[in-house]
Amino acid sequence: MAVSRKNLSAVAAAAAVLLLVVVVAEMASVGAADTCRHLSGAFHGLCTWDKHCAETCTTESSNNIGGVCDDTLPRCYCLSNC
């Protein structure tokens, strides 16, 4: 069975799209830094405002890059680069 020009074009287009998806995914993963989080030792009480948590975390340690409120009973978690 001979391969038609139409089928060959469809295969080439599918391969190009797949290559594009792989390249974009790789570029996205290169720029993404791993972020670790740990419970703040300096924040007391329920965490209701991310900005207050982030300020406490960055004051707590120069390694911290921010903070977020998270959990069922909101607690302050500090963020740092892994």
C-alpha positions, 0 to 999 in steps of 0.5 A, spaced: 500 500 500 502 506 497 503 512 502 499 518 500 501 525 500 495 527 505 497 521 510 504 523 510 502 531 511 498 529 517 504 525 520 509 530 519 504 535 522 502 531 528 510 530 529 511 537 529 505 539 534 508 533 539 515 536 538 512 543 540 509 540 546 515 537 548 520 543 547 515 548 551 514 543 557 522 543 558 522 550 557 517 551 563 520 546 567 527 549 567 525 556 569 521 553 575 524 553 582 523 548 587 519 551 593 519 548 600 515 550 606 515 549 613 511 551 619 513 558 622 516 558 629 515 565 630 508 566 627 502 565 633 495 564 632 490 563 626 493 565 620 488 569 616 492 574 612 498 571 607 501 578 607 502 578 615 505 571 614 510 572 609 512 578 613 513 574 619 517 569 615 522 573 611 523 577 618 524 570 621 530 567 616 533 570 611 533 564 607 525 564 607 522 568 600 515 568 603 509 565 607 502 562 606 496 561 610 494 554 609 491 548 613 484 546 616 486 551 622 490 556 618 497 556 620 503 560 617 508 556 613 514 559 610 517 558 603 524 557 601 528 555 595 529 547 596 
